[in-house]
């Protein structure tokens, strides 16, 4: 759904992108095998993730999976974590209601 970003996690080629189902994915570009998936929104993510030093930064403006009464979030994920460590993947997250102008 978003533009994919080409990167490497743990020496493995990967593309990272926001999906139409509201998750951020890391996928093997040659096989299409999912490396990991992180569900964050109830709708699609069309913002292109930024990947720096194995960390994935992204945001969205739809309802959050954790609390559907709040719109939008910005988050950072550790892309180096293995799929079984997905619960520990989140580095930082805040919803857009916490941002003061």
N, C-alpha and C positions, 0 to 999 in steps of 0.2 A: 504494500500500500504506500509506504514511503520509499524514497530513493535508497537503495542499499549502499552500505559502506563496506569496502573491502579491507580486511585486517587479518591479524593472526592472533590466536589464543593458544597458549601452551605449544607453540611450534606448529599449529594446525591452521591452514588457510580457512578463513571464515568470511561470510557476508552477514552484516547486521542490519536489520530493518524493522520498522514498525509494521505490524500486520493489520489486515482488515478486520480481524477479530478482537483488537485491543491489546494484543501482546507484542512484546519486543522479542525478536528471534535472532539467534546466531545459527547459521546453517552452513554446511559444507558446500562450497560453490559447485564442485564437480558432481556430487552425488545427490544433493538436495536433502541429505540427512540432517535432522535437527540436532545441533550441539546442545543448545539450551533454549528455554522459552520462559519469559517472565510476563505474567498477566498483570496489567495495570489499569486498563480502561474497559468500559462496557461497549465501546465503539472503536472504530478503526483509529490507528495512529498514523497520521500523514506527515508528521515532523521527522526529518532525517536525523537519526542519532549522530552524535559526535563521539568518536572513539579515540582516547588518548591513553597511552601506557596501560592498555588492558582494561581501562575503565570506560563504561558506556554512559553517556549523558543524553538525556532525552526529556521531552515534555509532551503534554497533550492538553486539550481544552474540553474534554468530554467528562462524563461521570466517571468517578473512580470506582474500581472494583471493591476496594476496602470500605468505602462509604459513598453510596450513590446519591446522597444529598449534597455532595461537594463536587463542584466542577473544576477540573484541571489539576495538574500536578507537574512538578519538575522532579526528576530523580536521577540518581547515579547508581550504576550496577557494576559489580566486579565481574567482568567478562571472563576472567581466568578461572572462576570456580567451575567445578564439574557439575553436571546436571543433578546429581544426588545432593549437592550442596546448595540447591536453589534457594532454600530458606535463608541462607546466609549471604545471598548474592547482593542484597540491597545495601548500599553504602550510606546514602542520604535520600530523603524524600520529604517534600513538603507540598501541601496543596496551595493553590493560588489564593485562597482566603487568608493565608498567613502572611502574604506579601503586602506591605504597606507602601503607599505611594508617597 
